[in-house]
Amino acid sequence: MIQKAPFTEKKFTVTYIFVTSLFLMWGILHSMSDVLNKHFQNVLNLSKSKSGLIQLSVFGAYFIMSIPAGYFLKKFGYKSGVLLGLFLFASGIFLFVPAANAQSFNFFRIALFIMGCGMATLETVAHPFAAALGDQRASDRRINFSQSFNAVGTIIGPAIGTYFLLRTAAEHSTDLSSVKSLYICIGCVIILIAVIFLFLKVPVLTDPHVAVKEVDPDAVNIDIAPTKKLYQHRHFIWAVAAQFFNVAAQAGTWAYFINYGHDIMKFSNETAGNYMIVFMAMMAAGRFTGTYLMQFIAPNKLLAAFAAGSILMCVLVAQSFGWPSYLALFMINFFFSIMFPTIFSLGLKNLGGHTQQASSFISMGVVGGAFFPLLMGVVANHDVAKAYYLPIICYIVIFMFGYKFYKVKH
């Protein structure tokens, strides 16, 4: 009789907690970028479409940095990869100070790009790192649980950003001192995390595919030394595509959430920013719910069901029905919740020695978030509600991956 795979092992507990804290940290910074979107519209007098360049700067960094991060991870290991990511993360954040002094949107975009390189490195490292901290049969649950704290970070980010950036900012103010103070504090926290991790002893990790094979010699979807090249694994190629469209939908949905509250619901910027906290709480609720449901429902089936739910919600949001549409906008984030980690874990199945390289390509798929806010911004300049028709395309691709193309072909 085959034993149920444990969530992790005692020797990995401290390391797993630390890795999960990284998910929390970049969740905070990602969601704060969406508050910056509205803040820069006010302070730097940007249009909605031009403020979408914030997401281009952050997510574009994934396209540039994910592959080098994958090679760095393969050569120097998880610990060095985390330290590199934290260094780039902090460097970009500290550049907010001279950018604010210069009151230059282009300088801010450089800072955001370097910060995005740090995020890309951390995501490339953290997902296979979490997957390796125990039996691979529980890797879907481990990654989803870690990503649940990423969702918690996305609640904290808008709360911090709204309080420090939107609460007291006048509509046409040019004061960026609050941006400087906030990002200096965050940079110092990241440096502290890097110092702690420098002295953390990481246990020796074994290939999680081998661990499964030892427990269950007849386990399906396990190939310790795959003979196929990485690009010949169809489920991996589809995972990259699904992740591209997934993050595209996420970035666009988040970028114009505050605009929807302001333009359609007629809220003040501060009120709309506060509702974003609840919006992100819906994603956290979805991730914890999804992690629980995966004990009973196959991850791919849950992914397909949530993608179908997102399509329906997008249609409702685009109708501008007032509160029914606004509540549907909240539900998009609930259904979005499990998509990123589940696509990631399904895409890494059966890849053996290709796993680390595959992680970098799936992370690179995040570049979808660089372009989609620009497309949505063009529509949002005329009607922000109608812009929410566009993510439906993305959720159709994700539905197809979860329904059919997740399958591992031997």
Secondary structure, DSSP 8 states (H G I E B T S, - for coil): ------S--GGGHHHHHHHHHHHHHHHHHHHHHHHHHHHHHHHS---HHHHTHHHHHHHHHHHHHHHHHHHHHHHHHHHHHHHHHHHHHHHHHHTHHHHHHHT-HHHHHHHHHHHHHHHHHHHHHHHHHHHHSS-GGGHHHHHHHHHHHHHHHHHHHHHHHIIIIISS--TT----HHHHHHHHHHHHHHHHHHHHHHT--------HHHHHHHH-TT-TT--SS--S-GGG-HHHHHHHHHHHHHHHHHHHHHHTHHHHHHHTS---HHHHHHHHHHHHHHHHHHHHHHHHHTTTS-HHHHHHHHHHHHHHHHHHHTTT-SHHHHHHHHHHHHHHTTHHHHHHHHHTTT-GGGHHHHHHHHHHGGGHHHHHHHHHHHHHTT-TTGGGGTHHHHHHHHHHIIIIIT----
